Amino acid sequence: MTTKNKDKKTFLILTISAYVILVAIMIYRAQQSPGTCPFLSMCGSSAPVEAKETSAVPATIIKAIPVAALKSKINKLPKLLELGSKSCVPCQMMEPILAKLTKEYKGIIKIEFIDVWLKENVSIGKKYKINSIPVQIIFDAEGKELWRHTGFMSEENILKKWKELGYDLAALKKAKK
């Protein structure tokens, strides 16, 4: 074997080794965040074991929001912002939950969903330093981030977190009537 062939073989072995190490690191990091959807091909296998909820509320309630809409004035309501993708299984599981909360607590909290995998929304994902999806961020009425969570979150846990943050949504709903 010539020196030139040995050099090609060594280069090929090093390149393959580098790719194997990179893939191993990506898989390891994905396993450290169960219930998240970091890679499109892994969305189906990383979904939590909870049952998928269904809702008669149309899916049009939750839609991708263009960047320009985010620059509008802050609504004086506390807000739950979910950053995810329509292609992500945990995000799809969150959709009926967010639709129900949107309908049930209209005028009490604001709920927004942004598909950060859309080309026009990539900068929003970067702004909020999103590494995995879905991510739920709760803001107070002035727009200050109070809390964030990565992964699927049940309706019960969302309502519990709002209450822990000082927003008893059930009581606020009764008071509004």
Secondary structure as UniProt FT lines:
FT   HELIX           3..31
FT   TURN            34..35
FT   HELIX           40..42
FT   TURN            43..45
FT   HELIX           59..61
FT   HELIX           67..70
FT   STRAND          79..84
FT   TURN            86..87
FT   HELIX           89..104
FT   TURN            105..108
FT   STRAND          110..115
FT   TURN            116..117
FT   HELIX           119..121
FT   HELIX           122..127
FT   TURN            128..129
FT   STRAND          135..139
FT   TURN            141..142
FT   STRAND          145..150
FT   HELIX           155..164
FT   TURN            165..166
FT   HELIX           169..176
//
